[in-house]
Amino acid sequence: MANTDTEFFSTNKDCRVKLDGTTGPIATIDSMDEYILRMKELLKENKLPVMQCVQKTCMCGTCAPKSLKKQNLYDIMKIYNTEAGAKNFLD
């Protein structure tokens, strides 16, 4: 996601996690071309970039499917869906 005020790019509108395990912008307006080239090189080398969330509170819902226990997933998915919807997602 691009923020035209700050000229920062983030993973998405709610997630501020970077590939190095820190939070902040993934690139700036000046470094975005370099970031894109880096991602292309990783993909060419068959090294898919992996992001590990370091935020204490989930702001985007992306991590919900990574829950170890179904009940945790249901609890997280309630933020975005009904509990029935979350159970249908898993079944």
Secondary structure, 3 states (H helix, E strand, C coil): CEECCCCEECCCCCCCECCCCCECCCEECCCHHHHHHHHHHHHHCCCCCCCCCCCCCCCCCCCHHHCCCHHHHHHHHCCCCCHHHHHHHHC
